[in-house]
Amino acid sequence: MKTILEKIDDLCIEQDRYGYTIPFLYKIAQDSGSEASIAEILKFLSKQKKAYIITRCKDLEEYIIGLHKREYSPIEMYESFGNLYYDQDETGVFKSFDELIKFMVSKYQIRIDKRTFSKNIDTIKWE
């Protein structure tokens, strides 16, 4: 079973895609034997050596987390908590890491509770 970091690397490097939604990252953690909360996932990513970034996927109309891409603005232009960066133009600026966590929990905990971890690109509905 692949870990969150392996899955993100696979998706962003090997498949040249942009990232996963937080509910999908939760499902990856769960499938690998970890019951990590949204807060734990965000804290974990913030402590990694690579730069992870929260951006808005316009196709899905959702926030995703992936690796920083060349086509993004330079990483220094984004706000961050450790090595977890976020596009402040899409989210606003958070005064604390807890504020970012609360924002993401308010958006995505309901998806996890309903066991809808992925958004269908064709229907734009959670499944």
VEXNUDO-784937 format. One line per field, with one value per residue (C-alpha): residue in three letters; x negated, y, z negated; residue number from 1. Coordinates in nm, 2 decimals, decimal comma. Last residue first. Example, Ala and Ser with C-alpha at 12.3 -4.5 7.8 and 13.67 -1.06 7.14 Angstrom:
REM residues 2
type: c(SER | ALA);
X: c(-1,37 | -1,23);
Y: c(-0,11 | -0,45);
Z: c(-0,71 | -0,78);
seq: c(2 | 1);
***
This chain:
REM residues 127
type: c(GLU | TRP | LYS | ILE | THR | ASP | ILE | ASN | LYS | SER | PHE | THR | ARG | LYS | ASP | ILE | ARG | ILE | GLN | TYR | LYS | SER | VAL | MET | PHE | LYS | ILE | LEU | GLU | ASP | PHE | SER | LYS | PHE | VAL | GLY | THR | GLU | ASP | GLN | ASP | TYR | TYR | LEU | ASN | GLY | PHE | SER | GLU | TYR | MET | GLU | ILE | PRO | SER | TYR | GLU | ARG | LYS | HIS | LEU | GLY | ILE | ILE | TYR | GLU | GLU | LEU | ASP | LYS | CYS | ARG | THR | ILE | ILE | TYR | ALA | LYS | LYS | GLN | LYS | SER | LEU | PHE | LYS | LEU | ILE | GLU | ALA | ILE | SER | ALA | GLU | SER | GLY | SER | ASP | GLN | ALA | ILE | LYS | TYR | LEU | PHE | PRO | ILE | THR | TYR | GLY | TYR | ARG | ASP | GLN | GLU | ILE | CYS | LEU | ASP | ASP | ILE | LYS | GLU | LEU | ILE | THR | LYS | MET);
X: c(1,85 | 1,86 | 2,03 | 1,87 | 2,04 | 1,75 | 1,46 | 1,61 | 1,50 | 1,33 | 1,35 | 1,73 | 1,74 | 2,02 | 1,80 | 1,50 | 1,71 | 1,84 | 1,49 | 1,40 | 1,49 | 1,50 | 1,20 | 1,01 | 1,08 | 1,02 | 0,68 | 0,59 | 0,69 | 0,49 | 0,18 | 0,22 | 0,31 | 0,44 | 0,43 | 0,71 | 0,79 | 0,76 | 0,51 | 0,34 | 0,23 | 0,10 | -0,23 | -0,30 | -0,67 | -0,66 | -0,33 | -0,32 | -0,22 | -0,31 | -0,54 | -0,85 | -0,73 | -0,79 | -0,45 | -0,32 | -0,41 | -0,72 | -0,49 | -0,49 | -0,39 | -0,03 | 0,26 | 0,60 | 0,87 | 1,20 | 1,39 | 1,31 | 1,20 | 1,07 | 0,84 | 0,76 | 0,41 | 0,26 | -0,11 | -0,36 | -0,73 | -0,95 | -1,14 | -0,83 | -0,70 | -0,41 | -0,29 | -0,25 | -0,07 | 0,18 | 0,24 | 0,28 | 0,52 | 0,73 | 0,74 | 0,51 | 0,66 | 0,36 | 0,36 | 0,24 | 0,60 | 0,69 | 0,40 | 0,50 | 0,86 | 0,76 | 0,56 | 0,88 | 1,08 | 0,81 | 0,83 | 0,54 | 0,27 | 0,16 | 0,09 | -0,24 | -0,17 | -0,51 | -0,59 | -0,25 | -0,05 | -0,33 | -0,49 | -0,15 | -0,09 | -0,44 | -0,39 | -0,04 | -0,18 | -0,15 | 0,00);
Y: c(0,99 | 1,37 | 1,53 | 1,73 | 1,51 | 1,45 | 1,52 | 1,29 | 1,42 | 1,17 | 1,08 | 1,06 | 0,86 | 1,08 | 1,17 | 1,23 | 1,47 | 1,65 | 1,69 | 1,87 | 2,24 | 2,31 | 2,09 | 2,28 | 2,62 | 2,49 | 2,36 | 2,69 | 2,87 | 2,63 | 2,70 | 3,07 | 3,41 | 3,26 | 3,47 | 3,44 | 3,11 | 3,15 | 3,45 | 3,30 | 3,00 | 2,77 | 2,64 | 2,34 | 2,32 | 2,49 | 2,69 | 2,88 | 3,19 | 3,18 | 3,41 | 3,22 | 2,92 | 3,10 | 3,14 | 2,81 | 2,67 | 2,50 | 2,29 | 2,28 | 1,93 | 1,85 | 1,94 | 2,01 | 2,27 | 2,22 | 2,35 | 2,02 | 2,18 | 2,49 | 2,30 | 2,55 | 2,53 | 2,38 | 2,34 | 2,08 | 2,18 | 1,88 | 1,82 | 1,72 | 1,89 | 2,08 | 1,76 | 1,59 | 1,89 | 1,89 | 1,52 | 1,54 | 1,83 | 1,64 | 1,34 | 1,04 | 0,70 | 0,51 | 0,16 | 0,24 | 0,25 | 0,51 | 0,73 | 0,71 | 0,78 | 1,09 | 1,21 | 1,16 | 1,37 | 1,64 | 1,67 | 1,53 | 1,70 | 1,87 | 1,60 | 1,52 | 1,15 | 1,05 | 1,37 | 1,50 | 1,17 | 0,94 | 1,19 | 1,25 | 0,87 | 0,81 | 1,09 | 0,97 | 0,62 | 0,34 | 0,00);
Z: c(0,48 | 0,48 | 0,78 | 1,05 | 1,30 | 1,54 | 1,30 | 1,04 | 0,70 | 0,47 | 0,10 | 0,04 | -0,29 | -0,42 | -0,72 | -0,49 | -0,27 | -0,58 | -0,70 | -0,38 | -0,38 | -0,75 | -0,81 | -0,55 | -0,71 | -1,06 | -0,95 | -0,79 | -1,12 | -1,32 | -1,11 | -1,21 | -1,08 | -0,75 | -0,43 | -0,18 | -0,02 | 0,36 | 0,37 | 0,06 | 0,27 | 0,00 | -0,11 | -0,33 | -0,39 | -0,73 | -0,74 | -0,42 | -0,22 | 0,14 | 0,33 | 0,22 | 0,42 | 0,75 | 0,93 | 1,06 | 1,40 | 1,26 | 1,03 | 0,64 | 0,53 | 0,46 | 0,24 | 0,39 | 0,32 | 0,50 | 0,81 | 0,98 | 1,31 | 1,14 | 0,90 | 0,63 | 0,48 | 0,16 | 0,20 | 0,09 | 0,08 | 0,03 | -0,30 | -0,49 | -0,81 | -0,66 | -0,50 | -0,84 | -0,99 | -0,70 | -0,73 | -1,11 | -1,09 | -0,83 | -1,06 | -1,01 | -1,06 | -0,93 | -0,78 | -0,42 | -0,30 | -0,57 | -0,47 | -0,10 | -0,20 | -0,40 | -0,09 | 0,11 | -0,14 | -0,12 | 0,26 | 0,46 | 0,67 | 0,99 | 1,25 | 1,43 | 1,41 | 1,28 | 1,09 | 0,95 | 0,93 | 0,83 | 0,60 | 0,43 | 0,40 | 0,25 | 0,00 | -0,10 | -0,15 | 0,10 | 0,00);
seq: c(127 | 126 | 125 | 124 | 123 | 122 | 121 | 120 | 119 | 118 | 117 | 116 | 115 | 114 | 113 | 112 | 111 | 110 | 109 | 108 | 107 | 106 | 105 | 104 | 103 | 102 | 101 | 100 | 99 | 98 | 97 | 96 | 95 | 94 | 93 | 92 | 91 | 90 | 89 | 88 | 87 | 86 | 85 | 84 | 83 | 82 | 81 | 80 | 79 | 78 | 77 | 76 | 75 | 74 | 73 | 72 | 71 | 70 | 69 | 68 | 67 | 66 | 65 | 64 | 63 | 62 | 61 | 60 | 59 | 58 | 57 | 56 | 55 | 54 | 53 | 52 | 51 | 50 | 49 | 48 | 47 | 46 | 45 | 44 | 43 | 42 | 41 | 40 | 39 | 38 | 37 | 36 | 35 | 34 | 33 | 32 | 31 | 30 | 29 | 28 | 27 | 26 | 25 | 24 | 23 | 22 | 21 | 20 | 19 | 18 | 17 | 16 | 15 | 14 | 13 | 12 | 11 | 10 | 9 | 8 | 7 | 6 | 5 | 4 | 3 | 2 | 1);
***
